[in-house]
Amino acid sequence: MSALYGFCDGGSRRRATVRMDNGDPVNIVVSDAGVSVSSPRFGILGRRLYRTDTFEEAAVAAHRLESMCNGHLTPPGMEDPLLKTFTRAVLHCSTVAEVSEVLNGEVEPAGLDGVAVAAPTGSEGLA
């Protein structure tokens, strides 16, 4: 079951880590330049699953994802709209491959079944 492992929603870089059903991590990073989603299990720096190069591209993608992935799957401390939307979309997925397909607009997420939000640890929600 996909679960939110940890997050940090403050400063110039906001990030979240989601664990897929098989334990693979997916990192979501939101910066002033856009959004990057990667899976560090595939190599030292991680396999890039999705990336936007501008804030405008990220906003368009978030709008598309928001219409597909509604529901409250993120914890109350997560306030950044882009971080919430991309995290929610990743939580709807069960594999790294599905994350890539959903974020790149190839398929729609399966739904809310089997999604859990783990209680964050630490002062900023980082596990």
KOLMIZA-865830 format. One record per residue: x, y, z of N, C-alpha, C, O in turn; residue in three letters; residue number from 1. Coordinates in Angstrom, 3 decimals, padded with zeros to 6 digits. Layout:
residues N
+----------+----------+----------+----------+----------+----------+----------+----------+----------+----------+----------+----------+-----+-----+
:   n.east :  n.north :     n.up :  ca.east : ca.north :    ca.up :   c.east :  c.north :     c.up :   o.east :  o.north :     o.up :   r :   k :
+----------+----------+----------+----------+----------+----------+----------+----------+----------+----------+----------+----------+-----+-----+
:        X :        Y :        Z :        X :        Y :        Z :        X :        Y :        Z :        X :        Y :        Z : Ala : NUM :
...
+----------+----------+----------+----------+----------+----------+----------+----------+----------+----------+----------+----------+-----+-----+
end
This chain:
residues 127
+----------+----------+----------+----------+----------+----------+----------+----------+----------+----------+----------+----------+-----+-----+
:   n.east :  n.north :     n.up :  ca.east : ca.north :    ca.up :   c.east :  c.north :     c.up :   o.east :  o.north :     o.up :   r :   k :
+----------+----------+----------+----------+----------+----------+----------+----------+----------+----------+----------+----------+-----+-----+
:  000.841 : -001.163 :  000.000 :  000.000 :  000.000 :  000.000 :  000.895 :  001.238 :  000.000 :  001.799 :  001.331 :  000.831 : Met :   1 :
:  000.671 :  002.187 : -000.904 :  001.441 :  003.422 : -000.976 :  001.204 :  004.237 :  000.285 :  000.082 :  004.319 :  000.784 : Ser :   2 :
:  002.276 :  004.838 :  000.793 :  002.148 :  005.615 :  002.028 :  003.117 :  006.792 :  002.006 :  004.226 :  006.692 :  001.481 : Ala :   3 :
:  002.682 :  007.897 :  002.580 :  003.543 :  009.060 :  002.742 :  004.530 :  008.744 :  003.854 :  004.135 :  008.466 :  004.987 : Leu :   4 :
:  005.801 :  008.789 :  003.530 :  006.855 :  008.429 :  004.465 :  007.343 :  009.648 :  005.248 :  007.659 :  009.542 :  006.433 : Tyr :   5 :
:  007.405 :  010.792 :  004.592 :  007.856 :  012.013 :  005.244 :  007.740 :  013.197 :  004.310 :  007.608 :  013.028 :  003.098 : Gly :   6 :
:  007.790 :  014.406 :  004.875 :  007.719 :  015.598 :  004.041 :  008.331 :  016.782 :  004.768 :  008.504 :  016.766 :  005.987 : Phe :   7 :
:  008.655 :  017.805 :  003.996 :  009.121 :  019.082 :  004.517 :  008.466 :  020.157 :  003.670 :  008.696 :  020.231 :  002.463 : Cys :   8 :
:  007.657 :  020.983 :  004.295 :  006.921 :  022.013 :  003.563 :  007.306 :  023.385 :  004.109 :  006.537 :  024.027 :  004.825 : Asp :   9 :
:  008.502 :  023.814 :  003.759 :  008.967 :  025.117 :  004.199 :  010.223 :  025.499 :  003.443 :  010.953 :  024.628 :  002.969 : Gly :  10 :
:  010.478 :  026.773 :  003.328 :  011.666 :  027.238 :  002.632 :  011.485 :  027.242 :  001.132 :  010.365 :  027.177 :  000.625 : Gly :  11 :
:  012.603 :  027.321 :  000.426 :  012.538 :  027.421 : -001.031 :  012.355 :  026.070 : -001.714 :  011.959 :  026.015 : -002.879 : Ser :  12 :
:  012.642 :  024.969 : -000.995 :  012.448 :  023.626 : -001.563 :  011.529 :  022.841 : -000.645 :  011.832 :  022.603 :  000.524 : Arg :  13 :
:  010.405 :  022.451 : -001.206 :  009.470 :  021.624 : -000.470 :  009.584 :  020.215 : -001.014 :  009.767 :  020.037 : -002.218 : Arg :  14 :
:  009.480 :  019.203 : -000.151 :  009.673 :  017.835 : -000.626 :  008.831 :  016.849 :  000.166 :  008.413 :  017.114 :  001.293 : Arg :  15 :
:  008.595 :  015.696 : -000.465 :  007.878 :  014.597 :  000.178 :  008.456 :  013.292 : -000.342 :  008.956 :  013.221 : -001.465 : Ala :  16 :
:  008.381 :  012.264 :  000.490 :  008.790 :  010.922 :  000.095 :  007.614 :  009.985 :  000.285 :  007.010 :  009.935 :  001.356 : Thr :  17 :
:  007.297 :  009.248 : -000.757 :  006.217 :  008.260 : -000.729 :  006.840 :  006.899 : -000.966 :  007.712 :  006.752 : -001.823 : Val :  18 :
:  006.400 :  005.904 : -000.213 :  006.837 :  004.523 : -000.416 :  005.754 :  003.785 : -001.190 :  004.589 :  003.767 : -000.795 : Arg :  19 :
:  006.163 :  003.174 : -002.301 :  005.238 :  002.400 : -003.113 :  004.918 :  001.069 : -002.423 :  005.501 :  000.744 : -001.389 : Met :  20 :
:  003.998 :  000.312 : -002.999 :  003.579 : -000.971 : -002.440 :  004.751 : -001.912 : -002.166 :  004.756 : -002.621 : -001.160 : Asp :  21 :
:  005.742 : -001.923 : -003.056 :  006.887 : -002.822 : -002.895 :  008.030 : -002.185 : -002.096 :  009.103 : -002.779 : -001.987 : Asn :  22 :
:  007.820 : -000.997 : -001.541 :  008.835 : -000.328 : -000.737 :  009.696 :  000.657 : -001.489 :  010.481 :  001.373 : -000.867 : Gly :  23 :
:  009.581 :  000.723 : -002.810 :  010.371 :  001.683 : -003.581 :  010.010 :  003.103 : -003.177 :  008.828 :  003.437 : -003.096 : Asp :  24 :
:  011.016 :  003.953 : -002.920 :  010.743 :  005.341 : -002.580 :  010.536 :  006.199 : -003.829 :  011.138 :  005.954 : -004.874 : Pro :  25 :
:  009.686 :  007.193 : -003.701 :  009.497 :  008.197 : -004.741 :  009.628 :  009.552 : -004.059 :  008.895 :  009.856 : -003.118 : Val :  26 :
:  010.569 :  010.366 : -004.542 :  010.801 :  011.695 : -003.980 :  010.165 :  012.761 : -004.857 :  010.328 :  012.758 : -006.077 : Asn :  27 :
:  009.444 :  013.665 : -004.227 :  008.808 :  014.790 : -004.909 :  009.472 :  016.050 : -004.380 :  009.492 :  016.279 : -003.170 : Ile :  28 :
:  010.015 :  016.868 : -005.271 :  010.668 :  018.115 : -004.871 :  010.031 :  019.259 : -005.643 :  009.970 :  019.244 : -006.872 : Val :  29 :
:  009.556 :  020.256 : -004.896 :  008.970 :  021.455 : -005.488 :  009.900 :  022.614 : -005.176 :  010.208 :  022.880 : -004.014 : Val :  30 :
:  010.343 :  023.300 : -006.217 :  011.193 :  024.477 : -006.036 :  010.590 :  025.631 : -006.821 :  009.560 :  025.477 : -007.477 : Ser :  31 :
:  011.230 :  026.773 : -006.750 :  010.745 :  027.928 : -007.506 :  010.809 :  027.689 : -009.010 :  010.099 :  028.343 : -009.774 : Asp :  32 :
:  011.658 :  026.752 : -009.439 :  011.814 :  026.466 : -010.867 :  010.804 :  025.449 : -011.387 :  010.589 :  025.370 : -012.597 : Ala :  33 :
:  010.182 :  024.673 : -010.512 :  009.228 :  023.668 : -010.971 :  009.165 :  022.480 : -010.044 :  009.438 :  022.593 : -008.849 : Gly :  34 :
:  008.799 :  021.324 : -010.606 :  008.615 :  020.095 : -009.836 :  009.481 :  018.999 : -010.433 :  009.584 :  018.870 : -011.653 : Val :  35 :
:  010.102 :  018.214 : -009.566 :  010.883 :  017.066 : -009.994 :  010.450 :  015.868 : -009.156 :  010.329 :  015.960 : -007.934 : Ser :  36 :
:  010.218 :  014.743 : -009.830 :  009.830 :  013.511 : -009.148 :  010.812 :  012.436 : -009.596 :  011.024 :  012.236 : -010.792 : Val :  37 :
:  011.414 :  011.740 : -008.620 :  012.402 :  010.718 : -008.952 :  012.271 :  009.527 : -008.019 :  011.628 :  009.596 : -006.971 : Ser :  38 :
:  012.899 :  008.436 : -008.430 :  012.948 :  007.229 : -007.621 :  014.402 :  006.871 : -007.401 :  015.046 :  006.363 : -008.319 : Ser :  39 :
:  014.945 :  007.119 : -006.211 :  016.370 :  006.894 : -005.964 :  016.772 :  005.430 : -005.949 :  017.965 :  005.128 : -005.899 : Pro :  40 :
:  015.835 :  004.532 : -005.988 :  016.167 :  003.108 : -006.005 :  016.882 :  002.744 : -007.307 :  017.600 :  001.745 : -007.351 : Arg :  41 :
:  016.701 :  003.531 : -008.358 :  017.279 :  003.229 : -009.666 :  018.527 :  004.070 : -009.906 :  018.489 :  004.993 : -010.720 : Phe :  42 :
:  019.609 :  003.785 : -009.236 :  020.849 :  004.511 : -009.463 :  021.187 :  005.452 : -008.330 :  020.373 :  005.682 : -007.435 : Gly :  43 :
:  022.379 :  005.991 : -008.369 :  022.866 :  006.838 : -007.287 :  022.037 :  008.108 : -007.157 :  021.601 :  008.454 : -006.059 : Ile :  44 :
:  021.819 :  008.796 : -008.257 :  021.065 :  010.042 : -008.203 :  019.568 :  009.824 : -008.395 :  018.781 :  010.754 : -008.212 : Leu :  45 :
:  019.182 :  008.656 : -008.746 :  017.772 :  008.370 : -008.930 :  017.334 :  008.499 : -010.375 :  017.900 :  009.252 : -011.168 : Gly :  46 :
:  016.328 :  007.750 : -010.672 :  015.732 :  007.802 : -012.002 :  014.663 :  008.881 : -012.003 :  013.736 :  008.852 : -011.193 : Arg :  47 :
:  014.799 :  009.825 : -012.912 :  013.811 :  010.893 : -013.001 :  012.539 :  010.339 : -013.623 :  012.563 :  009.770 : -014.715 : Arg :  48 :
:  011.437 :  010.512 : -012.922 :  010.144 :  010.046 : -013.400 :  009.361 :  011.161 : -014.064 :  008.566 :  010.923 : -014.974 : Leu :  49 :
:  009.594 :  012.391 : -013.598 :  008.832 :  013.534 : -014.108 :  009.577 :  014.808 : -013.728 :  010.205 :  014.885 : -012.672 : Tyr :  50 :
:  009.498 :  015.799 : -014.600 :  010.125 :  017.090 : -014.291 :  009.480 :  018.196 : -015.097 :  009.180 :  018.029 : -016.279 : Arg :  51 :
:  009.269 :  019.329 : -014.446 :  008.872 :  020.539 : -015.153 :  010.018 :  021.529 : -015.010 :  010.717 :  021.542 : -013.997 : Thr :  52 :
:  010.203 :  022.348 : -016.020 :  011.293 :  023.319 : -015.988 :  010.830 :  024.718 : -015.622 :  011.652 :  025.596 : -015.361 : Asp :  53 :
:  009.528 :  024.933 : -015.602 :  009.004 :  026.252 : -015.237 :  007.830 :  026.087 : -014.275 :  007.186 :  025.039 : -014.223 : Thr :  54 :
:  007.575 :  027.126 : -013.534 :  006.443 :  027.127 : -012.620 :  005.131 :  026.993 : -013.390 :  004.192 :  026.355 : -012.913 : Phe :  55 :
:  005.064 :  027.592 : -014.582 :  003.855 :  027.523 : -015.393 :  003.542 :  026.083 : -015.805 :  002.388 :  025.658 : -015.749 : Glu :  56 :
:  004.564 :  025.334 : -016.219 :  004.365 :  023.923 : -016.570 :  003.866 :  023.134 : -015.368 :  002.987 :  022.283 : -015.497 : Glu :  57 :
:  004.426 :  023.418 : -014.210 :  004.012 :  022.729 : -012.980 :  002.564 :  023.042 : -012.647 :  001.822 :  022.156 : -012.224 : Ala :  58 :
:  002.154 :  024.287 : -012.831 :  000.774 :  024.680 : -012.539 : -000.215 :  023.993 : -013.472 : -001.281 :  023.560 : -013.034 : Ala :  59 :
:  000.131 :  023.889 : -014.759 : -000.742 :  023.205 : -015.726 : -000.857 :  021.726 : -015.362 : -001.953 :  021.167 : -015.372 : Val :  60 :
:  000.265 :  021.097 : -015.042 :  000.242 :  019.679 : -014.658 : -000.554 :  019.487 : -013.371 : -001.316 :  018.528 : -013.252 : Ala :  61 :
: -000.385 :  020.381 : -012.417 : -001.127 :  020.277 : -011.152 : -002.624 :  020.387 : -011.384 : -003.407 :  019.688 : -010.741 : Ala :  62 :
: -003.023 :  021.253 : -012.290 : -004.451 :  021.387 : -012.604 : -005.002 :  020.084 : -013.181 : -006.095 :  019.654 : -012.815 : His :  63 :
: -004.248 :  019.461 : -014.078 : -004.662 :  018.177 : -014.654 : -004.739 :  017.101 : -013.579 : -005.699 :  016.332 : -013.535 : Arg :  64 :
: -003.725 :  017.043 : -012.707 : -003.693 :  016.039 : -011.652 : -004.781 :  016.272 : -010.609 : -005.362 :  015.320 : -010.090 : Leu :  65 :
: -005.053 :  017.530 : -010.305 : -006.078 :  017.867 : -009.306 : -007.442 :  017.339 : -009.730 : -008.211 :  016.862 : -008.895 : Glu :  66 :
: -007.746 :  017.420 : -011.017 : -009.042 :  016.946 : -011.487 : -009.129 :  015.421 : -011.455 : -010.226 :  014.866 : -011.388 : Ser :  67 :
: -007.975 :  014.736 : -011.503 : -007.962 :  013.272 : -011.458 : -007.854 :  012.737 : -010.043 : -008.379 :  011.662 : -009.752 : Met :  68 :
: -007.195 :  013.451 : -009.168 : -006.831 :  012.935 : -007.839 : -007.378 :  013.812 : -006.728 : -006.605 :  014.405 : -005.977 : Cys :  69 :
: -008.683 :  013.905 : -006.608 : -009.209 :  014.696 : -005.512 : -009.310 :  013.819 : -004.271 : -009.256 :  012.593 : -004.360 : Asn :  70 :
: -009.456 :  014.448 : -003.134 : -009.481 :  013.727 : -001.868 : -008.405 :  014.274 : -000.959 : -007.468 :  014.931 : -001.413 : Gly :  71 :
: -008.540 :  014.006 :  000.309 : -007.611 :  014.541 :  001.306 : -006.678 :  013.433 :  001.772 : -006.947 :  012.777 :  002.778 : His :  72 :
: -005.590 :  013.220 :  001.053 : -004.626 :  012.188 :  001.403 : -003.382 :  012.755 :  002.062 : -002.543 :  011.995 :  002.546 : Leu :  73 :
: -003.246 :  014.046 :  002.092 : -002.046 :  014.653 :  002.644 : -002.333 :  015.147 :  004.065 : -003.471 :  015.490 :  004.386 : Thr :  74 :
: -001.304 :  015.183 :  004.911 : -001.499 :  015.601 :  006.297 : -001.746 :  017.103 :  006.407 : -001.419 :  017.852 :  005.486 : Pro :  75 :
: -002.316 :  017.547 :  007.518 : -002.631 :  018.970 :  007.701 : -001.428 :  019.901 :  007.579 : -001.598 :  021.042 :  007.147 : Pro :  76 :
: -000.230 :  019.470 :  007.937 :  000.947 :  020.333 :  007.873 :  001.465 :  020.594 :  006.473 :  002.332 :  021.449 :  006.289 : Gly :  77 :
:  000.958 :  019.882 :  005.487 :  001.389 :  020.076 :  004.103 :  000.490 :  021.136 :  003.478 : -000.682 :  020.884 :  003.195 : Met :  78 :
:  001.054 :  022.329 :  003.267 :  000.260 :  023.469 :  002.807 :  000.510 :  023.866 :  001.358 : -000.389 :  024.402 :  000.709 : Glu :  79 :
:  001.712 :  023.616 :  000.832 :  002.048 :  024.048 : -000.527 :  001.139 :  023.346 : -001.537 :  001.107 :  022.116 : -001.571 : Asp :  80 :
:  000.397 :  024.096 : -002.360 : -000.550 :  023.477 : -003.288 :  000.092 :  022.513 : -004.295 : -000.470 :  021.455 : -004.579 : Pro :  81 :
:  001.253 :  022.869 : -004.830 :  001.920 :  021.971 : -005.784 :  002.380 :  020.694 : -005.087 :  002.193 :  019.598 : -005.617 : Leu :  82 :
:  002.975 :  020.824 : -003.911 :  003.434 :  019.654 : -003.176 :  002.263 :  018.746 : -002.828 :  002.360 :  017.526 : -002.959 : Leu :  83 :
:  001.164 :  019.331 : -002.387 : -000.018 :  018.539 : -002.040 : -000.565 :  017.794 : -003.257 : -000.871 :  016.605 : -003.171 : Lys :  84 :
: -000.687 :  018.477 : -004.373 : -001.266 :  017.864 : -005.574 : -000.390 :  016.739 : -006.109 : -000.898 :  015.659 : -006.415 : Thr :  85 :
:  000.909 :  016.968 : -006.229 :  001.793 :  015.934 : -006.752 :  001.914 :  014.768 : -005.769 :  001.969 :  013.613 : -006.192 : Phe :  86 :
:  001.954 :  015.050 : -004.483 :  002.004 :  013.982 : -003.482 :  000.737 :  013.140 : -003.538 :  000.800 :  011.911 : -003.500 : Thr :  87 :
: -000.396 :  013.792 : -003.626 : -001.679 :  013.080 : -003.713 : -001.716 :  012.186 : -004.964 : -002.196 :  011.054 : -004.902 : Arg :  88 :
: -001.216 :  012.689 : -006.085 : -001.195 :  011.895 : -007.313 : -000.304 :  010.665 : -007.153 : -000.673 :  009.574 : -007.586 : Ala :  89 :
:  000.868 :  010.833 : -006.533 :  001.777 :  009.706 : -006.320 :  001.151 :  008.698 : -005.355 :  001.299 :  007.491 : -005.544 : Val :  90 :
:  000.461 :  009.176 : -004.336 : -000.196 :  008.278 : -003.386 : -001.286 :  007.429 : -004.033 : -001.612 :  006.352 : -003.534 : Leu :  91 :
: -001.840 :  007.900 : -005.122 : -002.851 :  007.137 : -005.846 : -002.240 :  005.985 : -006.651 : -002.968 :  005.120 : -007.137 : His :  92 :
: -000.932 :  005.968 : -006.795 : -000.253 :  004.958 : -007.605 :  000.267 :  003.825 : -006.718 :  000.438 :  003.993 : -005.510 : Cys :  93 :
:  000.515 :  002.668 : -007.339 :  001.031 :  001.538 : -006.567 :  002.443 :  001.128 : -006.992 :  003.100 :  000.374 : -006.274 : Ser :  94 :
:  002.921 :  001.609 : -008.147 :  004.271 :  001.283 : -008.612 :  004.964 :  002.535 : -009.142 :  004.321 :  003.536 : -009.459 : Thr :  95 :
:  006.274 :  002.453 : -009.228 :  007.064 :  003.553 : -009.787 :  006.686 :  003.777 : -011.253 :  006.597 :  004.919 : -011.705 : Val :  96 :
:  006.468 :  002.701 : -011.983 :  006.080 :  002.825 : -013.395 :  004.751 :  003.552 : -013.529 :  004.578 :  004.374 : -014.429 : Ala :  97 :
:  003.815 :  003.253 : -012.640 :  002.516 :  003.924 : -012.686 :  002.658 :  005.409 : -012.363 :  001.961 :  006.238 : -012.949 : Glu :  98 :
:  003.555 :  005.751 : -011.435 :  003.812 :  007.159 : -011.113 :  004.244 :  007.897 : -012.370 :  003.719 :  008.968 : -012.676 : Val :  99 :
:  005.195 :  007.330 : -013.095 :  005.690 :  007.956 : -014.314 :  004.571 :  008.136 : -015.332 :  004.446 :  009.199 : -015.942 : Ser : 100 :
:  003.765 :  007.109 : -015.515 :  002.669 :  007.173 : -016.483 :  001.626 :  008.216 : -016.092 :  001.163 :  008.976 : -016.942 : Glu : 101 :
:  001.253 :  008.258 : -014.817 :  000.233 :  009.211 : -014.354 :  000.744 :  010.643 : -014.466 :  000.043 :  011.508 : -014.991 : Val : 102 :
:  001.951 :  010.904 : -013.981 :  002.470 :  012.273 : -013.993 :  002.725 :  012.774 : -015.412 :  002.591 :  013.969 : -015.677 : Leu : 103 :
:  003.085 :  011.888 : -016.312 :  003.328 :  012.282 : -017.697 :  002.068 :  012.251 : -018.548 :  002.140 :  012.448 : -019.761 : Asn : 104 :
:  000.918 :  012.008 : -017.934 : -000.360 :  012.076 : -018.625 : -000.698 :  010.890 : -019.496 : -001.570 :  010.986 : -020.359 : Gly : 105 :
: -000.021 :  009.763 : -019.287 : -000.265 :  008.584 : -020.120 : -001.479 :  007.786 : -019.650 : -002.171 :  007.180 : -020.468 : Glu : 106 :
: -001.746 :  007.778 : -018.341 : -002.907 :  007.070 : -017.779 : -003.447 :  007.866 : -016.593 : -002.782 :  008.774 : -016.093 : Val : 107 :
: -004.645 :  007.524 : -016.150 : -005.218 :  008.125 : -014.956 : -004.956 :  007.213 : -013.763 : -004.858 :  005.998 : -013.931 : Glu : 108 :
: -004.842 :  007.776 : -012.564 : -004.605 :  006.956 : -011.382 : -005.788 :  006.047 : -011.089 : -006.922 :  006.346 : -011.465 : Pro : 109 :
: -005.515 :  004.932 : -010.412 : -006.533 :  003.917 : -010.156 : -007.612 :  004.383 : -009.188 : -008.774 :  004.020 : -009.369 : Ala : 110 :
: -007.289 :  005.148 : -008.199 : -008.287 :  005.571 : -007.222 : -007.717 :  005.590 : -005.824 : -006.500 :  005.551 : -005.641 : Gly : 111 :
: -008.587 :  005.650 : -004.843 : -008.167 :  005.806 : -003.462 : -007.932 :  004.492 : -002.737 : -007.454 :  004.522 : -001.603 : Leu : 112 :
: -008.235 :  003.356 : -003.314 : -008.085 :  002.084 : -002.625 : -006.629 :  001.830 : -002.271 : -005.741 :  002.031 : -003.099 : Asp : 113 :
: -006.384 :  001.391 : -001.048 : -005.049 :  000.990 : -000.633 : -004.079 :  002.117 : -000.401 : -002.870 :  001.907 : -000.505 : Gly : 114 :
: -004.560 :  003.322 : -000.087 : -003.672 :  004.452 :  000.139 : -003.652 :  004.768 :  001.622 : -004.701 :  004.837 :  002.263 : Val : 115 :
: -002.468 :  004.960 :  002.163 : -002.345 :  005.297 :  003.581 : -001.423 :  006.487 :  003.732 : -000.488 :  006.669 :  002.952 : Ala : 116 :
: -001.692 :  007.287 :  004.733 : -000.813 :  008.394 :  005.074 : -000.210 :  008.058 :  006.423 : -000.911 :  008.044 :  007.434 : Val : 117 :
:  001.093 :  007.786 :  006.443 :  001.770 :  007.453 :  007.687 :  001.948 :  008.723 :  008.508 :  002.118 :  009.812 :  007.960 : Ala : 118 :
:  001.908 :  008.570 :  009.822 :  002.130 :  009.710 :  010.700 :  003.580 :  010.156 :  010.563 :  004.491 :  009.354 :  010.768 : Ala : 119 :
:  003.810 :  011.434 :  010.216 :  005.176 :  011.912 :  010.039 :  005.907 :  011.978 :  011.373 :  005.294 :  012.192 :  012.419 : Pro : 120 :
:  007.204 :  011.793 :  011.326 :  008.024 :  011.933 :  012.515 :  008.931 :  013.131 :  012.340 :  009.187 :  013.559 :  011.215 : Thr : 121 :
:  009.417 :  013.672 :  013.435 :  010.280 :  014.834 :  013.356 :  009.499 :  016.118 :  013.302 :  008.287 :  016.101 :  013.086 : Gly : 122 :
:  010.179 :  017.240 :  013.496 :  009.497 :  018.520 :  013.583 :  008.954 :  019.010 :  012.249 :  008.005 :  019.794 :  012.220 : Ser : 123 :
:  009.543 :  018.558 :  011.144 :  009.090 :  019.013 :  009.845 :  008.406 :  017.907 :  009.046 :  008.153 :  018.069 :  007.852 : Glu : 124 :
:  008.112 :  016.810 :  009.684 :  007.455 :  015.731 :  008.979 :  008.408 :  014.816 :  008.253 :  007.973 :  013.988 :  007.454 : Gly : 125 :
:  009.710 :  014.942 :  008.510 :  010.678 :  014.061 :  007.848 :  010.854 :  012.807 :  008.681 :  011.027 :  012.871 :  009.898 : Leu : 126 :
:  010.809 :  011.676 :  008.015 :  010.986 :  010.402 :  008.736 :  012.432 :  010.054 :  008.866 :  012.770 :  009.019 :  009.442 : Ala : 127 :
+----------+----------+----------+----------+----------+----------+----------+----------+----------+----------+----------+----------+-----+-----+
end
